[in-house]
Amino acid sequence: MTQQIVGTELTFTQGFGAAERQVLTDDAVEFLAELVSKFTPQRNKLLAARACWQQKIDQGELPGFISETDSIRNGEWKIRGIPEDLRDRRVEITGPVERKMVINALNANVKVFMADFEDSLAPSWDKVIDGQINLHDAVNGTISYTNDAGKIYQLKPNPAVLIARVRGLHLPEKHVLWQGEAIPGGLFDFALYFFHNYRQLLAKGSGPYFYLPKTQSWQEAAWWSEVFSFTEDRFDLPRGTIKATVLIETLPAVFQMDEILYHLRDHIVGLNCGRWDYIFSYIKTLKNHADRVLPDRQSVTMDKSFLSAYSRLLIKTCHKRGAFAMGGMAAFIPSKDAEKNAWVLNKVRADKELEANNGHDGTWVAHPGLADTVMDVFSRVLGERRNQLEVLRENDAPISAAQLLEPCEGERTEAGMRANIRVAVQYIEAWISGNGCVPIYGLMEDAATAEISRTSIWQWIHHEKSLSNGQLVTKALFRQMLAEEVLVIQEELGEQRFSHGRFTEAARLMETITISDELIDFLTLPGYELLA
């Protein structure tokens, strides 16, 4: 069933029920259609430019700083400014746009909730539509949820500030077509959240705030700046009303942070160290470089040279420009076992103390149970201050491209490879079943974890690396381990959960994307084909 809304060039492949009629009003769709027709051609060129750039890296070049933009890096300029309600972001919680999650996150002891249409949401049609309704109700203060046992969840007074993370440039919204092609998912998420909520957000003294993921170049940042400026002009809003934080979670982007800030300077308020995706991007970008193969993902921690350099450069770059430098994700989940929980909180505390002492303005948690611990860490370092914009790291030695690309020492173990397989298969199974945010082995996993897991093994196979026990990593070894680890998952979860799940399909997709001759860019693209 397809549906055309009169007067627009968009075709919807899903029928309109009550939820769709609430979100996809004629005026909202008209605005979405304007954005799609005006900005999709350039978005397609940006994706083509990514592929051309990657080809050069695959052929032996290494990424680096851009000489043509020296004047931007060396210039004395600052971003336009940061709104009052975003000036204290010491702890942010992230999670998908599901109703109960939205309420619990906004009620947590945090300053900001990043409501996620991207890596922690499997974007089935129902979920993206319901997500828009949930955020609209949250903005209006009317959101509530009653679980099966009759427990009612409602917003407390003074909830966290809301920021919506839209889908990355590469992700389509397959249920809406323009000229026969799926439209950009990010424009769908942005247009509908902005259209339905900007008036109420501004009336409350807040604003339409966004997180932008997977950015690879300043040109992509400039594209978003044009989207924002066009939107402000269309709705007669002052320049700079729309604000964004950009995740630096790709290796190409770390060399263009000044340029990204500059080209989004009217709208940007900060950059964020999206470290898990950054590790994935390091593997993916340098996939053909045999001297830069990463070890077990468990040993790739923020104290490793290439990650430490990334964090310090981000802080220095942001603060020089008056922008926030946000820290990365604590993916741990609190445990009901007191001893284990103490271990979890100590690990989180040490990680966040490193970030706070380095000069980050705030950081991320994935679970409300970590909020108090992390709030305490940042509050002790901040004292009376709301942020650390004055920490300029001016005495740091310049950070070179070589430091940002430095190979990471560590073992490739059989246990590490098997853990990668188990985590990736369980995550993929959850994702294609409609759940993008999954607790696995004590960590709150999103797509980045599965991406690191499968690209690591792909790279080990591709470069004929050996495990620490001397075994050569081959396609045959991977297939053998995959079969064995699927049985382990079956034993761990029990026959009923296993047989009612989609583990066979997940294992098949894991195999396809791990042994393909060409590395598949994002598992969420073939995964999306298996999603309703």
ChimeraX attribute file (.defattr): number of C-alpha atoms within 10 A of each C-alpha:
attribute: neighborCount
match mode: 1-to-1
recipient: residues
	/A:1	7
	/A:2	12
	/A:3	13
	/A:4	13
	/A:5	14
	/A:6	11
	/A:7	10
	/A:8	16
	/A:9	17
	/A:10	25
	/A:11	21
	/A:12	17
	/A:13	14
	/A:14	14
	/A:15	10
	/A:16	15
	/A:17	8
	/A:18	8
	/A:19	13
	/A:20	17
	/A:21	12
	/A:22	15
	/A:23	21
	/A:24	18
	/A:25	13
	/A:26	14
	/A:27	11
	/A:28	17
	/A:29	22
	/A:30	19
	/A:31	16
	/A:32	23
	/A:33	22
	/A:34	15
	/A:35	19
	/A:36	21
	/A:37	16
	/A:38	13
	/A:39	17
	/A:40	16
	/A:41	10
	/A:42	13
	/A:43	19
	/A:44	14
	/A:45	11
	/A:46	19
	/A:47	14
	/A:48	12
	/A:49	14
	/A:50	15
	/A:51	11
	/A:52	12
	/A:53	14
	/A:54	18
	/A:55	13
	/A:56	12
	/A:57	16
	/A:58	16
	/A:59	10
	/A:60	11
	/A:61	13
	/A:62	16
	/A:63	21
	/A:64	17
	/A:65	16
	/A:66	11
	/A:67	8
	/A:68	8
	/A:69	13
	/A:70	12
	/A:71	10
	/A:72	14
	/A:73	18
	/A:74	9
	/A:75	10
	/A:76	9
	/A:77	13
	/A:78	16
	/A:79	20
	/A:80	18
	/A:81	18
	/A:82	18
	/A:83	15
	/A:84	9
	/A:85	14
	/A:86	20
	/A:87	16
	/A:88	17
	/A:89	22
	/A:90	27
	/A:91	27
	/A:92	31
	/A:93	25
	/A:94	24
	/A:95	26
	/A:96	28
	/A:97	28
	/A:98	20
	/A:99	20
	/A:100	18
	/A:101	17
	/A:102	27
	/A:103	24
	/A:104	19
	/A:105	27
	/A:106	28
	/A:107	20
	/A:108	21
	/A:109	21
	/A:110	24
	/A:111	24
	/A:112	25
	/A:113	27
	/A:114	24
	/A:115	27
	/A:116	25
	/A:117	27
	/A:118	29
	/A:119	23
	/A:120	22
	/A:121	25
	/A:122	26
	/A:123	29
	/A:124	21
	/A:125	18
	/A:126	13
	/A:127	19
	/A:128	23
	/A:129	20
	/A:130	19
	/A:131	25
	/A:132	24
	/A:133	23
	/A:134	23
	/A:135	24
	/A:136	22
	/A:137	15
	/A:138	21
	/A:139	19
	/A:140	13
	/A:141	14
	/A:142	11
	/A:143	19
	/A:144	16
	/A:145	16
	/A:146	12
	/A:147	9
	/A:148	7
	/A:149	6
	/A:150	8
	/A:151	8
	/A:152	11
	/A:153	17
	/A:154	18
	/A:155	18
	/A:156	13
	/A:157	9
	/A:158	9
	/A:159	20
	/A:160	23
	/A:161	19
	/A:162	25
	/A:163	23
	/A:164	26
	/A:165	28
	/A:166	24
	/A:167	26
	/A:168	19
	/A:169	22
	/A:170	17
	/A:171	19
	/A:172	21
	/A:173	21
	/A:174	18
	/A:175	17
	/A:176	22
	/A:177	20
	/A:178	17
	/A:179	10
	/A:180	10
	/A:181	14
	/A:182	17
	/A:183	24
	/A:184	25
	/A:185	23
	/A:186	21
	/A:187	24
	/A:188	21
	/A:189	23
	/A:190	22
	/A:191	22
	/A:192	21
	/A:193	23
	/A:194	20
	/A:195	18
	/A:196	21
	/A:197	19
	/A:198	20
	/A:199	13
	/A:200	15
	/A:201	18
	/A:202	12
	/A:203	9
	/A:204	11
	/A:205	10
	/A:206	19
	/A:207	23
	/A:208	21
	/A:209	25
	/A:210	25
	/A:211	23
	/A:212	22
	/A:213	23
	/A:214	22
	/A:215	22
	/A:216	25
	/A:217	21
	/A:218	21
	/A:219	18
	/A:220	21
	/A:221	22
	/A:222	18
	/A:223	17
	/A:224	21
	/A:225	23
	/A:226	15
	/A:227	17
	/A:228	22
	/A:229	19
	/A:230	15
	/A:231	21
	/A:232	16
	/A:233	11
	/A:234	10
	/A:235	10
	/A:236	9
	/A:237	12
	/A:238	10
	/A:239	15
	/A:240	20
	/A:241	20
	/A:242	21
	/A:243	24
	/A:244	26
	/A:245	24
	/A:246	25
	/A:247	24
	/A:248	29
	/A:249	26
	/A:250	25
	/A:251	27
	/A:252	24
	/A:253	22
	/A:254	25
	/A:255	24
	/A:256	21
	/A:257	22
	/A:258	23
	/A:259	22
	/A:260	25
	/A:261	28
	/A:262	22
	/A:263	21
	/A:264	27
	/A:265	25
	/A:266	22
	/A:267	26
	/A:268	28
	/A:269	27
	/A:270	27
	/A:271	26
	/A:272	28
	/A:273	26
	/A:274	22
	/A:275	22
	/A:276	23
	/A:277	24
	/A:278	24
	/A:279	25
	/A:280	25
	/A:281	23
	/A:282	22
	/A:283	22
	/A:284	24
	/A:285	21
	/A:286	22
	/A:287	24
	/A:288	18
	/A:289	17
	/A:290	14
	/A:291	12
	/A:292	17
	/A:293	20
	/A:294	26
	/A:295	21
	/A:296	22
	/A:297	21
	/A:298	11
	/A:299	16
	/A:300	18
	/A:301	16
	/A:302	17
	/A:303	13
	/A:304	14
	/A:305	17
	/A:306	21
	/A:307	22
	/A:308	16
	/A:309	20
	/A:310	22
	/A:311	27
	/A:312	18
	/A:313	21
	/A:314	26
	/A:315	29
	/A:316	21
	/A:317	20
	/A:318	25
	/A:319	22
	/A:320	20
	/A:321	22
	/A:322	20
	/A:323	25
	/A:324	30
	/A:325	30
	/A:326	31
	/A:327	30
	/A:328	24
	/A:329	22
	/A:330	21
	/A:331	19
	/A:332	23
	/A:333	23
	/A:334	19
	/A:335	15
	/A:336	8
	/A:337	8
	/A:338	10
	/A:339	9
	/A:340	13
	/A:341	15
	/A:342	13
	/A:343	13
	/A:344	17
	/A:345	19
	/A:346	13
	/A:347	13
	/A:348	21
	/A:349	20
	/A:350	12
	/A:351	20
	/A:352	26
	/A:353	18
	/A:354	15
	/A:355	24
	/A:356	24
	/A:357	15
	/A:358	18
	/A:359	28
	/A:360	31
	/A:361	29
	/A:362	29
	/A:363	24
	/A:364	28
	/A:365	25
	/A:366	22
	/A:367	20
	/A:368	19
	/A:369	16
	/A:370	25
	/A:371	20
	/A:372	13
	/A:373	15
	/A:374	29
	/A:375	20
	/A:376	16
	/A:377	23
	/A:378	25
	/A:379	17
	/A:380	12
	/A:381	15
	/A:382	18
	/A:383	9
	/A:384	8
	/A:385	10
	/A:386	16
	/A:387	23
	/A:388	22
	/A:389	21
	/A:390	10
	/A:391	16
	/A:392	17
	/A:393	16
	/A:394	9
	/A:395	6
	/A:396	10
	/A:397	7
	/A:398	10
	/A:399	12
	/A:400	14
	/A:401	16
	/A:402	12
	/A:403	15
	/A:404	22
	/A:405	20
	/A:406	16
	/A:407	16
	/A:408	18
	/A:409	15
	/A:410	14
	/A:411	17
	/A:412	24
	/A:413	17
	/A:414	18
	/A:415	11
	/A:416	19
	/A:417	23
	/A:418	18
	/A:419	18
	/A:420	25
	/A:421	27
	/A:422	24
	/A:423	20
	/A:424	25
	/A:425	29
	/A:426	22
	/A:427	26
	/A:428	28
	/A:429	23
	/A:430	19
	/A:431	28
	/A:432	25
	/A:433	19
	/A:434	20
	/A:435	19
	/A:436	24
	/A:437	20
	/A:438	19
	/A:439	14
	/A:440	16
	/A:441	12
	/A:442	14
	/A:443	16
	/A:444	20
	/A:445	24
	/A:446	28
	/A:447	24
	/A:448	22
	/A:449	20
	/A:450	24
	/A:451	26
	/A:452	25
	/A:453	25
	/A:454	24
	/A:455	26
	/A:456	26
	/A:457	27
	/A:458	28
	/A:459	25
	/A:460	23
	/A:461	21
	/A:462	21
	/A:463	17
	/A:464	14
	/A:465	18
	/A:466	17
	/A:467	19
	/A:468	12
	/A:469	10
	/A:470	11
	/A:471	12
	/A:472	15
	/A:473	22
	/A:474	19
	/A:475	19
	/A:476	12
	/A:477	12
	/A:478	20
	/A:479	15
	/A:480	11
	/A:481	17
	/A:482	22
	/A:483	12
	/A:484	14
	/A:485	20
	/A:486	20
	/A:487	14
	/A:488	13
	/A:489	17
	/A:490	15
	/A:491	11
	/A:492	11
	/A:493	12
	/A:494	11
	/A:495	12
	/A:496	9
	/A:497	12
	/A:498	17
	/A:499	12
	/A:500	8
	/A:501	16
	/A:502	18
	/A:503	23
	/A:504	14
	/A:505	15
	/A:506	24
	/A:507	22
	/A:508	13
	/A:509	18
	/A:510	22
	/A:511	19
	/A:512	13
	/A:513	20
	/A:514	26
	/A:515	22
	/A:516	12
	/A:517	11
	/A:518	11
	/A:519	17
	/A:520	17
	/A:521	15
	/A:522	17
	/A:523	19
	/A:524	22
	/A:525	13
	/A:526	15
	/A:527	18
	/A:528	19
	/A:529	10
	/A:530	16
	/A:531	15
	/A:532	13
